[in-house]
Amino acid sequence: MTLNITVLISGSGTNLQALIDAEKNGKLKGKITQVISSSDTAFGLTRAERASIPTKTHILKEYYKGTTKEQKDERKAKRELFNSDLANLLIYGNIKGEKEDDYIKPNLIVCAGWMLILSPIVLEPLAKAGITIINLHPALPGAFEGTHAIDRCWKAGQDGEITKGGVMIHRVIAEVDRGEPILVKEIDLKKEETLEEYEDRVHKVEHVAIVEGTNIILDELSVDEASEALDKLKVKN
């Protein structure tokens, strides 16, 4: 049985490209059936289109139109609507939450540079729908959670506070970057290197980790699918 993957992106999509290349070379244990971007200018959309992968956008700023930052209650409500619509988009293929016959519901969602926090309004419906979601974060577990992790890690290394950075693939929970680690890769910090040099090394590790971590989960899901199929067969007999 083919396991279907949705990839969430926000930017250039280099980690998406690593997944696309792995699938093309027979090294990804699933099929990327769609890419969803939080930005309509993300180059990752072009990468997906070049690989003939269907794309969609789900853009927060469109929900905020007509409001100002001072209108906190209104913007909170619109953010919650954005989140509930995203859950529907992932589960049903449209924001209305209406089942589409030709929509391929993902078994796995991979956040590969998705820059928006996924709240329980998104995560709880996904869990009920039996969809697993994982994320790539460019830091070690428990370190530099949230944005600008690479910069903060490099600075700590230059200041002599730490000697290792890293990359992890983890399960997504409501607490940002605190989900169970699936795969962790350490990276030695070098006093003499620039931020750009460290960032380049991190990205190279990310491109390997994103494929390996995705395959670990796909293997787990394959076992689960096989077990469920066997249980159903036993019931029928």
JOCOR-V452359 format. One line per field, one symbol per residue. ss: DSSP state (2 for helix, 1 for strand, 0 for the rest). phi: phi as a letter, one per 40 degrees, with the letter a starting at -180 (. if undefined). A space follows every 10 residues. Layout:
# JOCOR-V452359
ss->???
phi->???
This chain:
# JOCOR-V452359
ss->0001111110 0002222222 2222000000 1111111000 0022222222 0000111002 2220000000 0222222222 2222222222 2200000000 0000000111 1000000002 2222222200 0111111000 0000000022 2222222200 0001111111 1000000000 1111111100 0000222222 2222222222 2222222222 2222222222 2222220
phi->.cccbbbbbb bcgccdcccc cccdcgbbca bcbabbbcbc bccdccdccc cgbdbababc ccccdgbbcc cccccccccc cdccccdccc cbgaccgbcb cccccccbbb cbgccbcccd cccccccccg bcbbbcbcac dgbfcgcfcc cccdcccccg cabbbibbba ccbcccfbcd cbabbcbccb dcccdcccdc cccccdcccc cccccccccc cccccccccc ccccccc
